[in-house]
Amino acid sequence: MSTQPKETVLAIVALGHGKVAGGGAPVFIVEDKEQLEKVSLYLSRVLNGAIHDLENGVYIIVGH
């Protein structure tokens, strides 16, 4: 029986500083909404993950 979680946060993309307080995944800080969407899309493709919008200027890329 595996104890590994099926979902893993692969990356965090945040609009501006102060939204994320570090953690176990790489954090990418962007300057505007356009960059937020673009960087999240590129990372999701490279990391083969899904984008989840936390609706507070933070997107997480999750491997399912």
Secondary structure, 3 states (H helix, E strand, C coil): CCCCCCCEEEEEEEECCCCCCCCCCCEEEECCHHHHHHHHHHHHHHHCCEEEECCCCEEEEEEC
